[in-house]
Amino acid sequence: MGVPTQRLPVALQPIWATNGVLLGHEYLYRSISGRPAGVDSWAAARQDEASASVLRTMFGDGGVAAGSALAFVNVTRSFLVRDRPLPAPRGRLVLEVVETVPAHAGVLLGLRRLRARGYRIAVDDYTASPDQRAMLPYADFVKVDCRDLVRLPGDALEEARRYGAQLVAEHVCDVEMLVRALDLGFEFLQGDALGAATTQAC
């Protein structure tokens, strides 16, 4: 079963700077009932449709992405190599490259082209895989799931910083994870301890 083509609800989760200033929101795909749908386990073509649905809801006519805060959305390979269209960046759209995207030449060229057009790039669910390391020269943000910190190579965070990326700690679910992220020098924080994802009706 495919993803419906009508505009579906999205969930917004805030991303905060460590000084308490709002950086933006991640916009997350939700089913027609407004519930999480397990997109990470879907085949690539269905993930493409889920990303397209979120972008349509955000930036289509009457979209929900109002204001000036950054808008983060997961995108797949298809959006980076021109197989699928993207809305204008409007100075706000951050393309979160999901962890399954390979860093082949077409993807790296696409990242460079999109940054030149005004999109910002985030490497999502960073575990310092070879493909993700190859994307670091194009990354404005690197997002690390706090649950993955124990298996990151020792130089992974510093390598991302050397390329100029700012670090976002994801899945900050309790005070212990918050303190750990602050100790490691993350610039931004996202997770239920700082604000749960809330579904917006469309």
trRosetta pair geometry for C-beta under 8 A, 3 or more apart (Angstrom, degrees):
i j d omega theta_ij theta_ji phi_ij phi_ji
2 46 6.6 -155 -135 -110 57 87
2 49 6.0 -168 -175 -114 92 178
3 8 7.9 -87 180 -17 98 147
3 46 6.0 130 -29 -158 102 76
3 49 3.7 165 37 126 125 122
3 50 5.4 -167 -91 -69 157 61
3 52 7.8 142 88 59 139 99
3 53 5.6 -111 152 -37 132 138
4 8 6.4 119 70 -62 109 114
4 32 6.3 43 19 -63 147 118
4 53 7.5 78 76 -110 65 133
5 53 7.7 -138 -131 -94 32 93
7 53 7.4 150 -132 -164 41 77
7 56 5.7 -138 -102 122 83 107
7 57 4.9 131 -161 -93 94 79
7 60 6.5 -129 -93 55 126 147
7 202 5.1 -110 132 129 112 141
8 29 7.3 37 91 -158 133 74
8 30 6.3 -166 143 77 109 72
8 31 7.1 -92 -167 178 135 17
8 32 5.7 -94 -128 -88 103 58
8 53 5.3 11 26 174 114 125
8 57 6.3 -76 60 -64 56 136
8 202 7.0 88 120 40 16 135
9 30 4.5 -43 92 78 95 128
9 31 7.9 6 49 75 101 34
9 32 7.5 120 11 -141 93 27
9 34 4.6 7 57 -104 161 76
9 57 7.5 99 -162 -141 11 155
9 199 5.1 31 158 -175 132 105
9 200 6.1 172 -159 75 85 53
9 201 5.9 -39 -105 -108 109 36
9 202 5.6 -175 -94 3 51 98
10 27 4.9 1 169 -172 138 93
10 28 6.3 141 -172 63 78 46
10 29 6.8 -45 -120 -102 77 27
10 30 5.9 169 -117 12 24 102
10 54 5.5 99 -108 -132 125 81
10 57 4.9 160 -26 105 119 146
10 58 6.8 14 -4 -61 169 82
10 64 6.6 -166 47 52 119 144
10 199 7.2 173 99 -144 26 64
10 200 5.7 -5 66 46 72 103
10 202 7.3 60 6 -42 81 127
11 27 7.5 149 74 -158 45 45
11 28 4.3 -26 62 61 96 107
11 30 5.3 105 -24 -51 93 122
11 34 8.0 107 -65 -171 95 74
11 36 7.7 -30 -3 -77 149 76
11 197 4.0 53 151 163 125 109
11 198 6.1 163 -154 77 82 22
11 199 4.6 -45 -90 -85 84 61
11 200 7.1 162 -104 3 30 74
12 25 4.3 -8 -165 -180 99 142
12 26 7.3 151 -153 73 49 46
12 27 6.0 -18 -97 -100 71 63
12 28 7.5 -171 -74 16 23 86
12 64 7.9 -132 -52 132 124 128
12 197 6.6 167 78 -151 26 70
12 198 5.9 -24 57 59 80 78
12 200 6.1 44 -10 -27 107 116
13 25 6.2 141 65 -160 36 80
13 26 4.9 -12 57 53 95 96
13 28 6.6 40 -4 -17 106 123
13 190 6.2 82 130 -167 113 105
13 195 6.4 148 -162 107 67 94
13 196 6.9 -76 -117 159 96 27
13 197 3.9 -48 -65 -87 103 79
13 198 7.6 139 -81 9 56 62
14 22 6.0 -71 -159 -132 115 101
14 24 7.8 172 -150 102 56 29
14 25 5.6 -46 -96 -99 46 78
14 190 7.2 -165 101 -122 47 80
14 194 6.7 -115 84 125 103 100
14 195 4.3 17 37 80 111 153
15 22 7.5 96 73 -163 54 64
15 23 4.6 -57 104 64 98 111
15 24 5.3 1 48 63 113 68
15 25 6.6 179 4 -97 86 24
15 26 6.4 88 -41 -26 112 87
15 70 7.6 -46 59 72 127 110
15 72 6.8 61 -16 -3 145 138
15 168 6.2 -22 -154 -143 125 127
15 188 5.4 25 169 171 100 123
15 189 7.2 163 -160 77 60 36
15 190 4.5 -29 -106 -78 78 109
16 20 6.4 -20 -174 -134 119 28
16 21 7.1 142 -161 73 71 36
16 22 6.1 -49 -106 -104 68 48
16 23 6.5 171 -118 4 12 91
16 188 6.6 160 83 -157 37 73
16 189 5.2 -25 65 62 90 89
16 190 7.3 156 17 -76 70 55
16 194 5.5 -128 14 174 132 140
16 195 7.5 119 -31 8 117 123
17 20 6.8 -36 77 38 82 22
17 21 4.4 4 39 58 124 87
17 22 7.6 -93 7 -35 85 5
17 23 5.6 120 -44 -50 81 99
17 187 6.6 -36 -137 160 77 77
17 188 5.7 -48 -97 -101 47 76
17 189 7.9 88 -164 17 6 82
18 182 6.4 123 -136 -113 129 91
18 186 7.2 137 -61 97 119 73
18 187 6.4 -112 -9 -165 107 35
18 188 7.2 -118 -33 -88 73 28
18 189 6.5 94 -84 -15 68 112
22 69 5.7 -45 130 -112 111 133
23 69 6.9 99 124 -159 31 97
23 70 5.8 -26 151 31 76 118
23 188 5.4 -15 -13 -126 156 132
24 69 4.3 158 -111 159 59 92
24 70 3.0 -75 -68 66 148 77
24 71 6.0 -133 -173 -56 122 28
24 72 5.9 121 111 -19 127 92
24 92 7.5 152 -120 -168 129 87
24 94 6.9 126 89 6 166 131
25 69 6.3 71 -6 115 83 131
25 70 7.7 177 26 87 49 61
25 71 6.4 -6 63 -117 82 58
25 72 6.8 -147 103 28 38 88
26 72 4.3 -42 -103 79 68 115
26 73 7.4 147 -159 -80 64 38
26 96 7.3 24 -130 -33 106 151
26 190 6.6 60 -7 -154 124 149
26 197 7.7 -58 79 -103 98 109
27 54 5.3 140 123 -175 109 115
27 57 7.6 -178 176 85 131 110
27 58 5.5 19 -166 -78 174 125
27 64 8.0 144 -125 82 126 113
27 65 7.1 -50 -67 -85 147 105
27 71 5.9 11 -18 -170 121 92
27 72 6.7 169 12 76 72 55
27 73 5.0 -21 59 -88 104 91
28 36 7.6 -27 146 -109 127 83
28 54 7.3 -97 163 -112 7 134
28 74 7.9 49 -115 0 60 112
28 197 5.7 -11 26 -152 143 145
29 37 6.1 -64 119 35 104 122
29 39 5.3 83 59 -55 136 145
29 50 4.3 -14 -100 -175 163 105
29 51 7.5 -75 -58 -69 124 37
29 53 6.2 75 -124 79 104 117
29 54 5.3 -90 -76 -58 77 111
29 74 7.8 -69 -13 46 104 118
30 33 7.9 -117 158 73 96 53
30 34 5.2 7 156 -151 136 35
30 35 6.3 135 -162 54 93 19
30 36 6.7 -59 -116 -82 73 33
30 37 6.7 148 -149 -20 29 104
30 199 5.5 75 -86 -122 171 113
31 34 6.9 -52 70 16 69 18
31 35 5.2 -13 38 57 111 76
31 36 7.7 20 -5 98 95 12
31 37 4.6 132 -52 -78 93 112
34 199 4.4 92 -168 165 102 161
34 201 7.4 -32 -94 -87 128 71
35 199 8.0 -43 -70 -71 30 151
37 50 7.4 -162 78 -118 137 130
38 41 5.0 -21 160 29 102 113
38 42 7.2 128 114 -38 77 87
39 42 5.4 -45 -160 8 48 121
39 46 7.7 -156 -145 123 75 96
39 47 5.9 107 176 -114 96 79
39 50 4.9 157 -129 162 129 174
39 74 7.6 142 110 78 142 151
40 98 7.8 -175 -118 -156 77 128
42 46 4.0 -105 171 88 128 122
42 47 5.1 159 86 -55 112 79
42 50 7.0 124 50 -18 158 136
43 46 5.2 84 61 14 77 103
43 47 7.1 -143 98 -7 36 91
44 47 5.5 -58 -148 37 34 113
44 48 6.4 44 152 -27 66 99
44 76 6.1 138 -161 -166 84 145
44 77 7.3 -13 -160 29 127 108
44 78 7.8 133 162 -27 104 110
44 100 7.3 -140 -93 116 97 138
45 48 5.5 -43 -155 25 34 118
45 49 6.9 32 149 -16 62 101
46 49 5.5 -49 -151 35 40 112
46 50 6.5 44 149 -22 67 101
47 50 5.5 -49 -147 34 37 114
47 51 6.5 37 154 -17 66 102
47 74 7.9 -77 -175 127 103 120
47 76 5.1 113 114 -64 112 138
47 98 7.1 -74 175 22 142 167
48 51 6.0 -60 -155 37 29 108
48 52 6.3 27 151 -18 65 109
48 76 5.2 -86 -82 48 68 142
48 78 4.9 27 -117 29 121 148
48 79 7.7 170 -135 -35 81 88
48 84 6.2 174 -165 -48 108 154
49 52 5.5 -53 -146 38 34 114
49 53 6.3 40 152 -25 65 104
50 53 5.6 -52 -150 32 31 115
50 54 6.7 30 153 -17 64 102
50 74 7.9 -3 109 82 108 115
51 54 5.8 -53 -150 35 34 109
51 55 6.3 31 154 -16 67 107
51 73 6.6 116 -149 152 84 107
51 74 5.9 -114 -98 96 102 74
51 75 5.1 107 -155 -112 148 55
51 76 5.9 -154 -7 0 149 91
51 79 6.5 -99 128 -37 146 138
51 84 7.8 100 91 111 117 155
52 55 5.8 -56 -147 40 31 110
52 56 6.2 35 153 -23 65 107
52 84 6.3 -104 -80 -173 111 136
53 56 5.7 -54 -148 34 29 114
53 57 6.4 26 155 -16 64 107
54 57 5.8 -58 -149 39 31 109
54 58 6.1 28 155 -19 66 111
54 73 5.2 169 118 -146 131 122
54 74 7.6 76 38 46 159 78
55 58 5.7 -56 -142 39 30 111
55 59 5.9 -29 180 30 68 109
55 60 7.9 97 128 -35 60 87
55 73 6.2 126 -73 143 78 166
55 86 6.9 -110 -146 -139 152 59
55 87 5.8 180 -179 -6 106 108
56 59 7.3 -79 -124 56 14 70
56 60 4.6 22 -173 -36 60 129
56 63 7.7 -159 149 -101 35 111
57 60 6.7 -8 -76 22 13 111
57 63 6.2 118 147 -137 34 87
57 64 6.1 -6 152 13 85 110
57 202 5.5 -85 -144 -92 106 161
58 63 5.0 36 136 -177 25 128
58 64 6.1 -69 -117 55 45 79
58 65 4.0 42 -173 -33 86 122
58 71 6.0 125 -163 179 139 146
58 73 6.8 -103 -19 -67 158 141
58 87 7.5 -147 90 23 102 152
59 63 4.8 -22 -76 -35 8 176
59 65 5.7 -17 -69 33 68 134
59 87 3.9 -5 113 -93 154 179
59 88 7.8 -177 -174 46 141 66
59 90 7.6 -177 -125 0 121 138
59 93 7.6 -12 -62 -81 142 126
60 63 4.9 127 50 -66 54 104
60 87 7.9 -123 -60 -83 50 136
63 66 7.9 167 100 -46 73 70
64 200 5.3 111 -150 123 158 154
64 202 6.4 -91 -44 -98 122 100
65 71 4.8 4 -142 -93 126 153
65 92 7.1 150 162 115 121 141
68 92 7.1 -145 -165 -94 41 122
69 92 7.3 76 99 -147 34 113
70 92 5.5 -176 -124 -163 45 68
70 93 7.9 159 -163 -87 73 8
70 94 5.3 39 174 -20 116 121
70 120 7.1 -37 -144 46 127 145
71 92 5.1 50 11 141 95 104
71 93 5.5 -30 71 -105 101 55
71 94 6.6 174 82 21 44 80
72 94 4.4 -29 -99 75 68 116
72 96 5.4 57 -179 -41 95 117
72 122 6.2 1 -136 13 111 152
73 93 7.1 -33 20 -157 110 89
73 94 7.3 141 18 76 61 64
73 95 6.9 -31 68 -117 79 47
73 96 6.3 -162 90 19 26 98
74 96 4.7 -51 -95 80 50 112
74 98 5.3 51 -167 -64 106 102
74 124 6.3 -7 -113 -32 89 171
75 79 4.1 -77 -172 54 122 146
75 80 6.8 129 126 -43 121 86
75 86 7.8 -4 -117 -99 147 115
75 95 4.8 -30 17 -162 137 96
75 96 6.5 137 13 62 74 55
75 97 6.4 -37 69 -96 86 48
75 98 7.1 -157 74 -12 33 89
76 79 6.1 105 59 7 58 96
76 80 7.9 -123 112 0 38 96
76 98 6.0 -18 -93 28 62 122
76 100 7.6 -16 -132 74 89 104
76 101 6.4 172 -161 -79 49 104
77 80 5.7 -71 -157 38 41 110
77 81 6.1 5 163 2 79 115
77 83 7.8 34 117 26 76 130
77 101 4.8 160 -68 -129 82 94
77 102 7.1 12 -93 34 133 72
77 107 6.1 -66 -135 -94 89 113
78 81 6.7 -74 -141 47 26 92
78 83 4.0 -84 -156 74 81 120
78 84 4.4 54 135 -2 108 112
79 83 7.5 -74 -57 58 26 80
79 84 5.0 -49 -84 71 64 107
79 86 5.7 87 -164 -68 104 105
79 95 6.9 -162 117 -145 130 128
80 95 7.6 138 -81 154 89 147
80 97 7.1 38 -64 -111 139 107
80 101 7.0 77 10 -158 147 142
80 106 7.7 117 115 130 96 81
80 107 5.2 38 117 -138 140 70
80 110 3.7 113 164 116 77 146
80 111 6.3 -5 -153 -56 119 68
80 114 6.9 -79 -132 -23 69 140
81 106 4.7 33 -117 150 119 116
81 107 6.3 -54 -59 -81 102 55
81 110 5.0 -92 -78 -60 48 145
82 110 7.0 -151 -23 -113 77 113
86 89 7.9 21 136 -65 120 69
86 93 7.5 149 173 136 114 157
86 95 7.5 -38 -128 -86 144 125
86 114 7.6 45 35 -127 164 116
86 119 7.3 -7 142 -82 155 142
87 90 7.6 -15 131 -11 105 109
87 93 6.8 162 79 -70 95 156
88 93 7.9 158 114 1 39 136
89 92 6.8 164 162 43 67 51
89 93 4.5 -126 -141 39 63 106
89 117 6.6 146 -15 122 128 87
89 118 4.2 -172 57 107 147 98
89 119 4.5 -147 -96 -79 128 62
89 120 7.7 122 -157 -3 127 67
90 93 6.4 84 42 -18 85 96
91 118 6.5 -59 -81 175 50 118
93 119 5.7 -46 92 -127 99 84
93 120 7.2 172 96 32 48 80
94 119 7.4 135 -115 -179 29 77
94 120 4.4 -34 -109 81 79 106
94 121 7.3 -173 -162 -74 71 8
94 122 5.3 47 163 -17 111 112
94 140 7.1 -112 -132 69 105 128
94 141 6.7 18 -165 21 136 133
95 114 6.5 -20 15 150 151 151
95 119 5.4 22 -10 169 114 128
95 120 7.2 171 18 84 70 49
95 121 5.6 -24 64 -112 94 60
95 122 6.9 -178 86 27 42 75
96 122 4.5 -25 -104 75 68 113
96 123 7.9 110 -156 -142 61 3
96 124 4.2 63 175 -56 101 124
96 143 6.8 -6 -137 11 112 143
97 101 5.1 -85 -179 38 98 147
97 111 7.5 -19 -66 -95 144 116
97 121 6.6 13 -21 -167 111 94
97 122 6.9 -174 14 86 72 53
97 123 5.6 -26 56 -114 108 52
97 124 6.0 -174 70 10 47 90
97 135 6.4 -128 72 -165 159 161
98 101 5.8 114 67 -20 68 98
98 124 5.5 -31 -105 64 40 130
98 125 7.1 24 -157 25 57 120
99 124 6.2 -106 -44 92 76 82
99 125 4.2 -66 -47 82 126 120
99 126 7.8 -167 -99 -78 103 29
99 127 7.1 47 -140 10 133 105
99 129 7.3 102 -167 12 95 138
99 132 7.0 -23 -134 -69 75 121
101 107 6.1 149 164 -138 108 146
101 131 7.0 177 96 155 61 134
102 107 6.5 170 90 -6 59 152
102 131 5.4 -106 -143 -121 45 138
103 107 5.7 -123 -136 82 36 130
103 108 6.0 56 -174 -57 81 101
103 130 7.4 -132 33 124 130 72
103 131 4.0 171 -7 -152 102 71
103 132 7.4 -150 -47 -45 127 20
103 134 3.7 123 152 78 160 132
103 135 5.5 -132 -106 -47 119 87
104 107 5.4 94 54 11 64 103
104 108 7.3 -136 101 -2 30 93
105 108 5.9 -60 -146 41 32 107
105 109 6.1 33 156 -19 67 108
106 109 5.7 -54 -145 38 29 111
106 110 6.2 33 153 -22 63 107
107 110 5.5 -56 -150 36 30 115
107 111 6.5 33 153 -21 65 102
107 135 7.7 -54 133 -91 113 106
108 111 5.7 -46 -147 31 34 112
108 112 6.6 33 154 -15 63 103
108 134 6.6 -74 -85 147 123 107
108 135 7.1 -141 -102 -99 80 65
108 138 7.1 180 -149 -20 67 143
109 112 5.8 -57 -152 38 33 110
109 113 6.2 31 152 -18 67 109
110 113 5.6 -56 -143 39 32 111
110 114 6.0 28 160 -18 68 108
111 114 6.0 -55 -142 37 27 108
111 115 6.4 27 159 -17 63 106
111 121 5.7 52 -154 -107 98 156
111 135 6.3 177 -86 -143 170 90
111 138 3.9 65 144 151 124 165
112 115 6.0 -56 -149 36 28 109
112 116 6.5 29 153 -19 62 108
112 138 6.0 -102 -70 -104 58 123
113 116 5.7 -60 -154 36 30 112
113 117 6.5 24 152 -16 65 109
114 117 5.6 -58 -149 38 35 110
114 119 4.3 -35 163 49 96 131
114 121 6.8 106 94 -69 118 106
115 118 7.9 121 -177 -14 30 9
115 119 6.2 -85 -86 70 36 76
115 120 7.4 57 -117 -114 78 32
115 121 5.9 -52 -74 -16 102 116
115 138 5.8 -147 -30 -159 141 90
115 140 7.8 160 -120 -39 111 104
120 140 4.3 -53 -165 31 98 155
120 141 7.1 54 152 -2 114 101
121 135 7.6 -136 153 172 134 107
121 138 5.2 2 63 136 163 89
121 139 5.3 -105 105 -114 103 46
121 140 5.5 126 53 8 62 87
121 141 7.4 -169 101 35 47 72
122 139 6.6 69 -130 -153 26 92
122 140 6.6 -56 -71 65 62 83
122 141 3.9 -19 -109 74 92 106
122 142 7.1 174 -160 -85 69 21
122 143 5.6 41 171 -18 117 109
122 168 7.3 -10 -146 20 126 137
123 126 5.2 68 116 -81 106 106
123 132 5.4 109 -175 -154 133 96
123 135 5.3 140 -92 100 121 128
123 136 6.9 -38 -24 -86 153 58
123 139 4.8 -39 -16 -109 104 138
123 141 7.4 -164 26 98 62 59
123 142 5.0 -7 57 -119 104 73
123 143 6.8 -168 87 25 53 73
123 160 7.8 -134 50 -124 132 119
123 165 7.4 -28 20 -133 109 156
124 143 5.0 -6 -124 57 53 124
125 143 6.7 -3 -33 96 34 98
125 144 7.8 84 -145 -126 24 32
125 145 5.6 13 -126 -22 71 112
125 148 7.4 108 -166 -18 70 156
125 170 7.7 -59 -83 48 58 150
126 132 5.6 152 -133 178 76 148
126 142 4.9 20 -41 -178 159 98
126 143 6.2 145 -6 70 99 46
126 144 5.0 -57 57 -85 100 74
126 148 7.8 172 83 96 53 146
126 152 8.0 40 118 -112 87 118
126 156 7.3 155 142 167 109 119
126 160 7.0 33 179 -80 162 143
127 132 6.9 124 51 20 59 156
127 148 5.6 -98 -97 -177 92 142
127 151 6.9 -6 -149 101 104 105
127 152 6.6 -137 -148 -97 53 74
127 156 7.8 -57 176 -146 28 153
128 132 6.3 -122 -119 81 15 122
128 133 6.0 44 -162 -62 63 101
128 152 5.9 104 -1 -150 124 79
128 153 5.2 -105 95 23 161 107
128 156 3.9 -95 -62 -121 137 117
128 159 7.2 89 -122 54 112 139
129 132 4.6 89 53 11 80 103
129 133 6.9 -145 90 -8 39 86
130 133 5.7 -53 -144 35 31 112
130 134 6.5 34 156 -22 63 104
131 134 5.8 -56 -155 32 32 113
131 135 6.9 26 150 -17 63 106
132 135 5.6 -58 -154 34 38 111
132 136 7.3 63 148 -48 64 85
133 136 5.8 -24 -162 -13 41 118
133 159 7.0 -23 -130 139 97 143
135 138 5.7 -70 -173 48 66 104
135 139 5.9 77 132 -48 88 106
136 139 5.3 -53 -139 17 40 121
136 142 7.3 1 -118 -78 86 126
136 159 6.7 -58 -130 139 168 94
136 160 5.9 -131 -133 -115 118 60
136 163 4.3 149 150 9 100 167
136 165 6.4 -95 -155 -20 80 133
137 163 5.5 -120 -92 -149 42 125
139 142 5.6 53 151 -64 146 82
139 160 7.1 -53 87 -151 141 93
139 163 6.6 63 51 110 96 130
139 165 4.4 0 108 -93 106 127
140 164 7.9 -41 -121 118 44 95
140 165 6.3 116 147 -124 13 71
140 166 6.9 -9 156 23 63 92
141 165 6.0 126 -126 -166 10 94
141 166 5.4 -33 -107 67 69 82
141 167 7.6 141 -160 -100 68 15
141 168 5.5 23 -176 -13 115 117
141 188 7.5 -29 -138 38 119 141
142 160 4.3 -61 4 -156 162 144
142 165 4.5 67 -17 142 100 144
142 166 7.5 179 23 82 72 34
142 167 5.5 -27 69 -108 93 65
142 168 7.0 180 85 24 41 78
143 167 8.0 143 -94 -164 30 52
143 168 4.4 -26 -105 73 75 111
143 169 8.0 168 -155 -87 62 7
143 170 5.2 50 177 -33 102 121
143 190 7.6 -17 -142 34 112 135
144 148 6.2 -128 -175 70 82 112
144 149 6.7 79 151 -79 123 78
144 152 7.1 -4 -147 -74 131 144
144 157 7.5 -35 -45 -93 157 96
144 167 6.6 -8 5 -165 114 99
144 168 7.1 159 20 80 66 55
144 169 6.0 -31 70 -112 90 54
144 170 6.5 -179 82 19 34 88
144 186 7.6 -125 45 -102 115 123
145 148 4.5 77 73 1 94 108
145 170 5.0 -44 -96 77 52 108
145 171 5.1 31 -152 19 77 130
146 149 5.7 -17 -163 -20 48 116
146 169 5.5 49 -69 -175 96 100
146 170 6.6 -150 -14 77 77 49
146 171 5.0 -138 28 85 94 91
146 172 5.8 107 -31 -84 145 56
146 173 7.5 -151 58 5 138 84
146 177 4.6 55 167 -157 160 120
146 180 6.9 108 -153 84 113 126
146 181 6.3 -67 -101 -65 115 108
146 191 7.2 -5 -1 -74 130 151
147 171 5.9 -35 -11 104 98 148
148 151 5.8 -71 -168 50 67 97
148 152 6.2 83 136 -49 87 92
149 152 5.8 -42 -150 5 38 117
149 180 6.9 153 77 148 174 131
149 184 7.4 -125 -139 -57 131 163
152 156 4.4 -108 178 37 106 149
152 157 7.0 56 147 -35 148 87
153 156 4.7 120 62 -44 80 100
155 158 5.3 -69 -162 53 65 109
155 159 5.4 72 139 -35 90 103
156 159 5.9 -55 -149 30 26 112
156 160 6.8 25 155 -16 61 103
157 160 5.8 -53 -155 34 34 111
157 161 6.5 32 150 -17 66 106
157 167 6.3 17 -149 -97 98 150
157 184 6.4 -124 -117 173 173 111
157 185 7.4 126 154 65 137 106
158 161 5.5 -54 -148 38 37 112
158 162 6.4 46 152 -30 67 100
159 162 5.6 -47 -151 24 33 115
159 163 7.2 23 154 -10 61 102
160 163 6.2 -64 -161 38 34 104
160 165 4.6 -65 172 62 90 125
160 167 6.4 99 104 -81 137 96
161 164 7.6 66 -176 -64 38 12
161 165 6.7 -98 -87 61 32 72
161 167 7.1 -39 -70 -35 90 111
166 187 4.6 -59 -170 47 103 147
166 188 6.5 67 140 -5 113 110
167 184 7.9 -98 122 120 154 103
167 185 7.1 74 48 107 140 76
167 186 4.6 -107 108 -127 109 69
167 187 5.6 121 53 14 69 85
167 188 7.1 -177 98 34 47 79
168 186 6.8 88 -132 -168 12 111
168 187 7.3 -48 -74 67 54 80
168 188 4.3 -27 -108 81 78 110
168 189 7.3 -170 -159 -70 65 17
168 190 6.0 23 173 -1 107 114
169 172 5.4 69 120 -59 109 111
169 177 7.5 169 160 159 130 97
169 181 3.7 -35 -53 -131 173 134
169 184 7.7 116 -77 66 126 122
169 186 4.2 -1 -28 -151 106 172
169 188 7.2 -177 21 93 67 55
169 189 5.2 -10 60 -115 101 66
169 190 6.9 178 89 32 54 68
169 191 7.3 -44 120 -20 86 123
170 190 5.0 -16 -113 74 62 109
170 191 6.3 132 -179 -65 40 93
171 177 7.4 -86 117 178 70 159
171 190 7.6 18 -17 98 33 81
171 191 5.0 74 -178 -109 10 114
171 192 7.9 7 -148 3 48 87
172 177 4.9 -176 -142 115 62 116
172 178 5.3 81 -174 -79 119 71
172 181 5.9 -49 -100 -13 120 151
172 189 5.2 -8 -4 -170 159 99
172 190 6.4 134 14 76 103 33
172 191 3.1 177 49 32 62 143
172 192 7.6 -161 86 39 57 53
172 193 5.0 -88 126 41 85 116
172 194 6.0 35 83 -7 123 110
173 177 5.8 63 39 24 64 149
173 191 5.3 -105 -58 172 51 123
173 192 5.1 28 -124 47 71 105
173 193 5.5 133 -174 -31 14 99
174 177 5.4 96 55 13 68 98
174 178 7.1 -124 106 -6 37 93
174 193 5.6 -174 -75 -79 15 130
175 178 5.3 -55 -147 36 36 117
175 179 6.3 35 157 -19 69 103
175 193 6.9 172 -58 -149 45 142
176 179 6.0 -55 -151 35 28 108
176 180 6.4 29 151 -19 63 108
177 180 5.5 -53 -146 37 35 115
177 181 6.3 36 155 -20 67 104
177 191 7.1 -64 106 105 137 171
177 193 6.9 171 65 -3 109 149
178 181 5.9 -55 -149 35 29 109
178 182 6.5 26 154 -15 63 107
178 189 6.9 42 -128 -147 81 146
178 193 5.7 -121 -53 115 118 152
178 194 7.6 134 -101 -52 117 102
179 182 5.8 -57 -148 39 32 110
179 183 6.2 35 153 -22 66 106
180 183 5.7 -55 -148 34 29 113
180 184 6.5 20 156 -12 64 110
181 184 5.9 -63 -149 41 30 106
181 186 4.4 -38 178 25 91 137
181 189 6.0 113 119 -104 152 102
182 185 7.8 53 179 -65 32 23
182 186 6.9 -74 -80 44 31 90
186 189 6.4 101 115 -72 127 76
189 194 5.5 124 121 -34 110 162
190 194 6.8 -112 -133 61 23 130
191 194 5.7 78 61 22 68 96
191 195 8.0 103 79 48 34 57
192 195 7.5 -121 -140 78 28 22
192 196 4.8 27 -128 -89 80 80
